[in-house]
């Protein structure tokens, strides 16, 4: 892994978050910066920011059992919850682990 990506701008890669076969369209830091949330392959993935280790997936399945990828995500100010929105006009609030 090349940790010097963006070196001309003084940027260095600290860690990588692997495990999704789809493009991450959004990432959000938890308020205390300990975790990162990202939509991924029909679920909402949470990662430990310091290590890149996968923490948990939250999966929303509709009445037909089809999982949906979140369109947008946001942490609550206290970091205890994550809100996610979906294309079928659903907003879910998850208890963050």
N, C-alpha and C positions, 0 to 999 in steps of 0.2 A: 504494500500500500504506500502510495506516495503522499507523505504528510506535508509536502511543500507546495501543494496546489494553491495557486493565488499568491505565491511568494512575492511577486512584483508589487503587490498591494499590502504586504506585511501580514497576510492571512495564512494560517496553518490549520490543517484538519486535526481536530483533537480526537475524534472517534467516528466510527461509521455505524449506521443503523441498517442492518441487512435483514432480509426475510420477506420482502414483498416483491411480487413479480409484476406489480403495476407501478406506474409513476405516482409518486407522492405529490399531491396537488396543494397540500397545506401542512404546515407543522406549527404547533403551539407549545410554548413553554409553560410549565406549571408556575404559579406565582412565586414559589420558593426556588425555582430553577432546578429542582431535583429530577423532574421527569419531563418527557416530551410526548405529546400526543399527535397522531397522524392518521388520516384516512388510509386504509389499505385493503385491497382485495375483498371488498364486501364486509369490512368490519372497521372498528376503530382500534388502533394499536397504541399502546403506551410503552415507552422505553425509559430506562434509567439513563439520565443525561450523562452522568460521569463515566459510565462503562459501555453504553450502547447495548446493554443486555435487555432483551425483551421482557416486559413485566406482565402484561395482560392484554387480551383482546376482548372487546365488547362487540357483540353481534346482534343486530336488529333483524329479525325475520318477520315479514308481513304475514297476513292471514293465509297465504298460499305456501308459506314456508320458504319464501325466497329471501335471501340475505341481500341487503343493500349497503352500498358504500356511502358513508356520510358525505354531504356536500360541503358542510362547514362545521367547525368544532370550536369550542371555547371553554376555558377553565373558569370556575367560579373564583371570585377574589380570594377566598380562603383556601383554595386548592382541594377542597373536599369533593367537588362535583365536576363533571364534564358534561356540557350540553352539546348535542349533535343534531343536525338537521338533515332531512332526506327528501328525495325527489317526489315522494308521495305525500308531501305536506305534513310530515310527522316531525316533531321535535321531541327528543328524548333527553332526560337528565339521568346520568349514570353516577353512582357513588364511586369515586376514584379510589383505587387500591394502591 
